């Protein structure tokens, strides 16, 4: 029986998943090494922020922070129906049987 911890098994899985996952895992590992002993004292939110600051380039973070987009826009609770004449018929049973 293996004595690996669940986190070690998860790291192995993501390291071998694909090249992109491997690169992200390497970046996360280098961030952990940069924080040395302090890493274990950080909260989950602080760890995520440190990883984000390491992986996401500052120019990109600024671009999306300043852009803002239409995030405050109210979206309808329904989606518009595609109105293309496909030649298909819709049969609706209105009797409920």
N, C-alpha and C positions, 0 to 999 in steps of 0.2 A: 504494500500500500504506500502511496506517495505521501511524503511529509510536507509538501508544498502548501503554503497558505493560499487562500482563495484569491487574494490580491496578486500573488505571484503567478497563479494560473491565468488570471485575467490579463496580466501584463504580457505573458507569453502568447496568449491568444491574439491580442491586438498587435503585438510585434510581428506576428506571422500572417496577419490577415491580408494585407496588400501593401505596396510601397508607400502609399500616402499615410496609412495608419502607422506604418513603421516610422516615418518621418515625424509624425505628431508625437508618437511615443518617445522618440529620441529627444524632441524638444521638451517634453514634460520631464524626462529624466534629467536633462541638463539644467532645467530650472530647479528641480529638487536638489541637485548637487550644488548649485550656486547658493542656495539658502542654507546648506549644511545642516547643523543641528537645530536651527531656528524653524525649519520646515515642519517638524512634528508639533510645534507649539502654536502654529497658525490655525485659525478657524477655517472651515471649508470655504467660506466666502473669500477670505484672504488668499487662500491657495488658488482658487479659481481666478481671482484678479491677477495674481502673480503670473499664472500661466497665460492668461489673456494678454498681459502686457509683454510677455516674452514672445509669443507666437504672432500676434497681430502687430504689424508695423505701425508706428505712430502716425505716419501720413495717412494711412488707410483709416485708422480710428478717427482722426480729425475730419477726414472727408465725410464720413458717414454721420459723425456727430453734428457737423455744421449743416449738412444737407437736410436732415430731419425728415424730408419727404412729406407725405400726407398721413403721417401716423395718427394725428389727432382727428382725422376725418371720420365722420360717422358712416359706418357701412350698413347697408340694409340687411335685414335678417333673412332675406331671400336672395336667390340667385336668378339672374335673368334667364329666360328660356331661349334656347337657340331656335330661331324662326327660319329654318331652311325647309323648302318643300322637297322632301326626300322621296315622295311617292309611296311612302309607307302609310298604312292606315292604323289608326288607334281605335281599338274596340273597347268600349267601356260598358260594363254590366251595371246598369242603374237599378236593377231589381234587387241586388244584394244576394243573389242565390249562387 
